[in-house]
Amino acid sequence: MNEPVSRFGSARTIGRGMRVAPALSNGIALTFLFAFIGTGARLVIPILIQQSIDHGLQPGNIRVSYIAVLGLIGSGFVLVSSLSLRVATKRLGTRAEEGLFTLRIKLFDHIHRLSLADHNDEKRGALVSRVTSDIETLTMFFSWGGLSLLLDGSQMIAVASVMLAYDWRLALVAFAVSAPLVLVLRLVQSRLVYAHNISRERNAQLLGVFSEMVSGAETLHAYKATDLMITSVAKDVRNRGDSNIRAGIIGAFLFPSGEVFAVFTVMAVVGAGLLIGPAGGLTAGALVGFVFLTYRFLEPIAEFTEVIDQTQSAVASLRRVLGVLDTPIGPPQPSHPIALPAGVLSIDFVDVSFAYGSRLDEVDDDTPVLNSINLHIPGGQHIALVGPSGSGKTTVARLIARLADPTVGSVMLGGVALHRVDNSDLRRRLIVVPQEPFLFADTIAYNLRFAAPDATDNELTNVFSDLEIEDWLESLPHGINTNVGQRGGSLSAGERQLIALVRAAVVRPDVLILDEATSSVDALTEVRISKALSKLAQGRTTVSIAHRLSTAARAERVVLLEQGRIVEDGSHEQLLALKGQYAKQYETWVTSTQSNLGS
Amino acid sequence: MSHTETAVQSPSKSRLRVGYGLVRDLLKIHPKIFAIAVAGASVYAVCTVASSFGVAYLVDHVILPRFETGKIDAGVYLVGAAIVICIGLLRAFGVVIRRSFAGISNWRTVESISMQLVRHIMSQPLFWHKRKMTGDLVARVGVDSDAAAEVLGPLPFSTSVVLLVFLTGGWLLIVDVPLGLVAISVIPILLVLNVGYQRRIDKHYDTAQHELGSLSSAVHESFDGVMVVKAFGAEDRETRRLSVISTRLKEARIRAVSARSTFEALLDGVPSLVNILLLVVGAMRVDSNSMSVGELTSFIYLFTLLIFPLRIIGYVLSSVPHSASGYKRVREILDESVELDPQTLILESSANCGVRLEGVSFGFGKDLPDVLNDVTFEIAVGKTVVIVGATGSGKSTLLSVMAGLLQPNHGNVWIANRSAAIVFQEPFLFSGTIRHNIDMGRALSDSVMHDSLYLAAADEFVSALDDGVNTVIGERGISLSGGQRQRISLARAIAQQSSVLLLDDTTSALDTVTESLVIDRLRHSKNIVTTIIVASRPSTIALADEVIFIENGQVSDQGIHANLMVRNENYRLLMQSFEHDREQGGL
């Protein structure tokens, strides 16, 4: 797609949507035909009344049998048309669900494959709402708005046709008198949409106020400010109520306006019908029938115009959904992958530069994070990356893990350029343990099997023993079947780290990338983590993003980054001897912690 | 509303009785507004029936004579038209009144319920709040109170439908008994059909809603954990997992659509068939001279008008269970009695004593071990004291007890002038101006405001802001750094002009220079303030007059830092662990 979908008009957006989810448009013509027949039942009564008055109910000549025959024919037609209505409603609903299901699955798949640049915290909420609320808007549209477009549209066309067939002059009078209704409805509806927007805003604001009140309860109590809070909440509650009442009152005028117009239209039609009279070819039945037809014609207008707004928001949702599907996915798979060599793997950076370009929104932030990095890490080496936040440590790790591709230059693993490596091959050989490891709200076993779906319970517990932390596992209430809670919330930060280490060990990778946690961990867990870490690092190429100088001091080699460049590179001792940035930071750290205590 | 009402609390009661109890409770809140809405609804019902008289009049006296005799009686037409139009306008007016006041009644009731909840929640002490989930409370105040009153919106409409059914039935029977019986017999059928339909479809919608909920939390989790998903190459597996839930959602929705299409067709077809029957039976009645063509026409017309309200009455009734469950969750909070405010139990300490605790114990629950166990100590006025202890030793709890936020199970707390101000570990700032966050709604003199900011070392960065203390912070304003937020919350505590200042690791977000500046300024402020700091940084501990060392909820030692280093083995070990790895050296 060369042209972004955000610039598509409504028709093109709908067209694209139907190509992406063909179920939406499959057999739409037939559905429409069924709907058309389905609304026919609503014409039966006016036509029967016209026929009866003109041919069966003339004074002195009541033909009950004629009317009974008419009634039978009419009933047959009602049955067919009701059946047809059922088919149309079911077809539309089922196909819409099938189509939206396809759209949803395509979204999941696509979003999982987007690059990490499109997965930051700010954008995650937007991605979730594409899959949930935008698809829900479309579901709502198909089950109410779409259905009423289909049925109300058919009804208005059918009724207008019958009106024109009975008497084109009366039909024109009816259309002319009721035409201003459309203007009135548009006017009221635009005000209503505005009023609804305000009340939605105030609703959201009030929820914010409530959550501030509840989360701030500790502070409010400590400062005896609860009464003040109540007064201020009362104001917001009142405002929210007022805006909803306002929207309700505007809505109260919308609904009966159709009926008021119907009354005037009917009177105008009757007046005109009296003037035309039998001399103009009009019959009494047709005129009475017209009275009923006029109601039938105006009945769906209010709903019909309301649906226009719903359609607009549905198209906007569809456009946003398609926009996500058009976002290019993260590092693409190679067409002719090269297998990684067996054994420990070296890592090479050749003239690597990187900038996070964002594609999901229009804002471009192209400040380079890494600048011409050249780095060779021999197989089996343990290296620590240090540097202030924003120096590019994390980005280096992400590039090695191919969670993103460099903007310039190339990253190689075991001598193979990463963009030539098959993704599943890479994932078997390289594991990342992030700073805040993410755990799914399930058991420890579930989280471990995320790395190895086929592992038995025994195999999993063995990994704990391998890392010499089986004592911790035994201390848990249900062992590997212990539930970790949402985002691992039932465990401490250190314990989450431990599970992430075990999860990495399950894969037996050749390259390990560790982003050290900054949060403080209690002493015992700390001991366990460092024991598990050293076990895990044995015989593996290990890259640690170090936040503590003691961790860096323990590594074989230290690389100091600053503003996306490597400024110092060597062993801890070498860098101290160099008396550069690293040495300076280390000295101040050592002296500051000790001198404070001495005073 | 009294606490004894339990009308909606028994699940075994039928929907009708639940609905009755709920409505009775709700109507007590704003009965007058609701009465106006019902009056509007009655006008609508009466006018609907009356409008069919107009149709009968027009057909019998205007239309048929014109086509039979060829005469136009303009006077009769104008009178008929005027009547029909007047009735139409009055009917529309009834609708406007009914809908407007139904909305007012609904939202004013929501306001009353949510403010009742707000007052109740705010009068509960901190310990009560600690036992509740924030999200759940917010949902009860913000969402359940809306749901509880929801039934009031469509209720006046329901009363007008009932009135309409009786008026129509009565009138039809008066005009013509056989025809009236045909029409009346079908109304209950339509009603039952509707209510049954709504119940069945609600079941499907509930299932779908449930599946939607699980889908949405699974999606949240899956996208949250995208790093893990990518790191283990589990993209396909995750999509499969989500598609299983989506399939369940789709199937539930398709079942709902299927049920709905059947009933939509029935609700469309049955009234039309009844109308045809009315026409045929009516023709016989006209034939036997029992009624006029105009009356027959008006019957059919009236029945046409009845179909719409009968169609949506089922939808209206479906809001009852939703409202009832919302109201139940509201009542659960309101029916809890207000607990004692522990602040009232704080005693006034004697002169020269800043804080005194004697035999204080505290636990979060009967089955849980005590967090504080027989804590006794005394701090002289004007001292700066640090409380030191390992993670989980009970330091923060101790501070909350001293602040009168938690009620000790045993023992007493004495505080100078019974006034202590606490600053929490995680500063909570309200969205609004900095001034508002410091004065907490009380008018403060400029000098107090200035002194508070100065003592908290917040004066410089605040005055550097364009709007100074009037700068808006939070969601709609600027965001402050962790250290700045801490200093604002410290300024807030100082502005209370309390005799005792309790700081829970407050200065940890500050650099060591700012930290010593703050402690120094506090120590030399003109008001003699006793300051108690929970600290884990050697630099903070070094600034204090005295150390209270807490181990396992008990005071294990109290004295000068240097002395404790010599005499207390555990204290020395803890200090070493603080030193080890604690500072990141600014890298």
Interface residues (C-beta under 8 A of the other chain):
Chain A: G38 A41 R42 V44 I45 L48 I49 S52 I53 G56 L57 P59 I62 V64 I67 A68 G71 G74 S75 V78 L79 S81 S82 L83 L85 R86 V87 A88 T89 K90 G93 T94 E97 E98 L100 F101 R104 I105 F108 D109 I111 H112 R113 L116 H119 R124 L127 V128 V131 T132 E136 T139 S143 L206 L207 G208 F210 S211 E212 M213 V214 S215 G216 A217 E218 T219 L220 H221 A222 Y223 A225 T226 D227 L228 M229 I230 S232 V233 A234 V237 R238 G241 D242 N244 I245 A247 G248 I249 G251 A252 F253 F255 P256 S257 E259 V260 A262 V263 F264 V266 M267 V270 G271 G273 L274 L275 G277 P278 L282 T283 A284 L287 V288 V291 F292 Y295 G330 V386 G387 P388 A401 L403 N423 S424 L426 R427 R428 I431 V432 P434 P437 F438 L439 F440 A441 F450 A451 P453 R487 V507 T518 S520 D522 A523 H547 R548 L549 S550 Q585 Y586 T588 W589 S592 T593 Q594 N596 L597 S599
Chain B: V55 L58 V59 V62 I63 L64 R66 F67 E68 G70 I72 Y77 A81 V84 I85 G88 L89 R91 A92 F93 V95 V96 I97 R98 R99 S100 A102 G103 I104 N106 W107 R108 V110 E111 S114 M115 V118 R119 I121 M122 S123 P125 L126 H129 T134 L137 V138 V141 G142 L212 L215 S216 V219 H220 E221 S222 F223 D224 G225 V226 M227 V228 V229 K230 A231 F232 G233 A234 E235 R237 E238 T239 L242 S243 S246 T247 K250 R253 I254 V257 S258 R260 S261 T262 E264 A265 L266 D268 G269 S272 L273 N275 I276 L277 L279 V280 A283 M284 V286 D287 V293 L296 T297 I300 Y301 T304 Q343 A390 T391 G392 A403 L405 A421 I422 F424 F428 F430 S431 M440 G441 R442 E475 S489 R492 Q496 T512 P538 S539 A542 M575 S577 E579 H580 D581 R582 E583 Q584 G585 G586 L587
